[in-house]
């Protein structure tokens, strides 16, 4: 069963624990997820089973949507409520109008520095291992895209936001930066991922529901339907199936993008990356996949 599951991760378990639970239910040989959620976070976790594990990297690239609650007036070392409080400030003078103005500065292409308590690796080791030893590592900034921030509510000291963003965005770091910009500090209290690409929270399933909804889960082809499909002739298909590049000219807008590769019968067999005059094979599936 090579399927992609829109799983609603509960609070207080790791993403890997969630994957293991789904894997057991379906007796899958292999399982993986596309985009980690912190243990305190809930919501959409894309779980891929068996051959579908080969497409996690492509699904991880999809844009994300979150509902987040910040607490103003406190900054923590983890940027969330699980951490040690480093600073406390009076937040009572912060008004909604001021918050709205500050939030505008975080929409668009922005620089952010990931938190020390994260799984990003430096020198082959996750940053959180250095953090737990009390070591400070200089973390390079990264550029991420914030497509929109909706101001949902403000009940002092709590601020509720809806955020749509690119891959690689650390919402905890964004909360910390917003708090700093307001001059009072802030940390993340709760986080729900409500969307990953076309995978929406309203279509997700809990661990109790996941097996009963098995007929509604996505095939590999359907999960990758946001990618342009290329149907190959028999000659090109034979070459691609053996991992050889395909000589082809596509519109320039597809250069450096991934495409779905299909055989002459319109059945998915792999994923390629478009170069200038060819498609380089990125992934081949052991089984052919119908939509």
Helices and strands as residue ranges (DSSP letters): E 4-9, H 15-26, E 31-33, E 42-49, G 50-55, H 56-60, E 64-72, E 74-76, E 85-88, H 96-104, E 108-112, E 121-122, E 125-126, H 127-132, E 142-155, E 158-165, H 171-182, E 186-196, E 199-200, G 201-203, G 214-216, H 220-223, E 229-231, H 234-241, E 246-247, G 252-254, E 258-262, E 268-274, E 278-289
